[in-house]
């Protein structure tokens, strides 16, 4: 069964679709189209809470267990909500990618956030903020992940 969800982010949206990986688990396809951003790389994450659509109320990056560290998409041991960076060109992010070992059901009601800056993917030794958030900066677009009505 395919499960899908959507989040509205300012001038655009992000769609999430579950896929069975042929007996090896489930992965989610993420399809984003958001405009009104500065050109460049932007950190992109699922956050803990929906926060009523208010970016500052969405908590930290979604983690299943307390032991995960901040990394990029599909890195072993990373936060489940770490989606890495997306590129904005002419003010618009258009991207599609797969996230392994994630289901739409577990992210429903949580927030999805685009940040102002590039995510350093937790690569700065001795920098606690790098390990926690990737130094991606302020939240510039966000939305609550809700079931997609067909």
C-alpha positions as CSV (number, residue, x, y, z in Angstrom):
1,X,0.0,0.0,0.0
2,X,1.3,3.5,-0.9
3,X,0.9,6.2,1.7
4,X,1.4,9.8,0.9
5,X,1.6,13.2,2.6
6,X,2.1,16.8,1.8
7,X,3.3,20.0,3.5
8,X,2.7,23.5,2.3
9,X,5.8,25.8,2.6
10,X,5.1,29.4,1.6
11,X,5.1,29.4,-2.2
12,X,5.2,25.7,-2.7
13,X,4.9,22.3,-1.2
14,X,6.7,19.1,-0.4
15,X,5.2,15.7,-1.1
16,X,6.2,12.4,0.6
17,X,5.3,9.0,-0.8
18,X,6.1,5.6,0.8
19,X,7.5,2.8,-1.3
20,X,8.1,-0.8,-0.5
21,X,11.7,-1.6,-1.4
22,X,11.0,-5.2,-2.5
23,X,11.4,-6.8,0.9
24,X,14.3,-4.7,2.1
25,X,12.2,-2.1,3.9
26,X,10.4,1.1,3.1
27,X,11.8,4.3,1.7
28,X,10.1,7.6,1.1
29,X,10.3,9.6,-2.1
30,X,10.5,13.4,-1.3
31,X,9.4,15.8,-4.1
32,X,9.9,19.5,-3.3
33,X,8.9,22.6,-5.2
34,X,9.3,25.8,-3.2
35,X,10.0,29.3,-4.4
36,X,10.8,32.6,-2.8
37,X,14.2,31.6,-1.5
38,X,17.6,33.1,-1.9
39,X,19.8,31.2,-4.4
40,X,22.2,28.7,-3.0
41,X,22.2,25.7,-0.8
42,X,19.6,25.3,2.0
43,X,19.5,22.8,4.9
44,X,16.4,20.7,4.6
45,X,15.0,18.6,7.5
46,X,12.0,17.0,9.1
47,X,11.6,18.5,12.6
48,X,10.1,16.9,15.7
49,X,6.8,18.7,15.8
50,X,4.3,20.4,13.5
51,X,4.4,23.5,15.7
52,X,1.0,24.7,14.3
53,X,2.9,25.8,11.1
54,X,5.1,28.2,13.1
55,X,8.7,27.5,12.2
56,X,10.1,28.3,15.7
57,X,7.7,25.9,17.4
58,X,8.9,22.8,15.4
59,X,11.6,21.7,17.8
60,X,14.8,20.0,16.7
61,X,15.5,17.6,13.9
62,X,13.4,14.4,14.0
63,X,15.3,11.6,15.7
64,X,14.1,8.1,16.6
65,X,16.6,7.6,19.3
66,X,18.7,9.9,21.4
67,X,22.0,8.6,20.1
68,X,21.8,9.7,16.5
69,X,24.1,12.5,15.3
70,X,23.5,15.1,12.7
71,X,24.6,14.1,9.2
72,X,23.2,14.1,5.7
73,X,20.5,12.0,4.0
74,X,20.9,8.2,4.3
75,X,24.0,8.2,6.5
76,X,24.1,5.4,9.0
77,X,23.4,6.7,12.5
78,X,22.0,10.1,11.4
79,X,18.8,11.8,12.5
80,X,15.9,10.3,10.6
81,X,14.9,13.9,9.6
82,X,18.3,14.8,8.1
83,X,17.7,15.4,4.4
84,X,20.9,17.3,3.7
85,X,20.9,20.3,1.4
86,X,18.8,21.4,-1.5
87,X,19.7,23.9,-4.2
88,X,17.7,27.0,-4.9
89,X,18.2,28.4,-8.5
90,X,16.4,31.6,-9.5
91,X,14.7,31.6,-6.1
92,X,13.2,28.1,-6.5
93,X,14.0,24.7,-5.1
94,X,12.9,21.8,-7.3
95,X,14.2,18.4,-6.2
96,X,13.2,14.8,-5.9
97,X,15.1,12.2,-3.8
98,X,14.6,9.0,-1.8
99,X,15.2,8.7,2.0
100,X,15.9,5.1,3.2
101,X,14.4,3.5,6.3
102,X,11.7,6.1,6.8
103,X,7.9,5.9,6.5
104,X,5.3,8.6,5.9
105,X,3.4,7.4,8.9
106,X,6.2,8.3,11.3
107,X,6.5,11.8,10.0
108,X,2.8,12.7,9.9
109,X,2.1,15.8,12.1
110,X,5.8,16.7,12.2
111,X,7.3,19.8,10.5
112,X,9.4,20.1,7.4
113,X,11.8,23.0,7.3
114,X,14.1,24.8,4.8
115,X,16.9,26.8,6.5
116,X,18.6,30.0,5.3
117,X,22.1,28.5,4.9
118,X,23.9,25.4,3.7
119,X,24.0,22.5,6.2
120,X,27.6,21.5,7.0
121,X,26.3,17.9,7.7
122,X,27.9,17.7,11.1
123,X,31.4,17.7,9.7
124,X,33.0,20.5,11.8
125,X,35.1,18.8,14.6
126,X,34.6,20.4,18.0
127,X,31.6,22.4,16.9
128,X,28.6,21.3,19.0
129,X,26.1,23.1,16.8
130,X,27.5,21.3,13.7
131,X,26.8,18.0,15.5
132,X,23.3,19.1,16.4
133,X,22.0,21.2,13.5
134,X,24.6,21.5,10.8
135,X,24.8,25.2,11.3
136,X,22.0,25.7,8.7
137,X,20.8,28.9,10.3
138,X,17.3,30.4,10.6
139,X,14.2,28.6,9.4
140,X,13.0,30.4,6.3
141,X,10.1,28.1,5.2
142,X,8.2,25.4,7.0
143,X,5.0,23.4,6.9
144,X,3.2,20.7,8.8
145,X,3.2,17.2,7.2
146,X,-0.4,16.1,6.7
147,X,-2.0,13.1,4.9
148,X,-2.5,13.8,1.2
149,X,-6.1,13.5,0.3
150,X,-6.8,11.8,-3.0
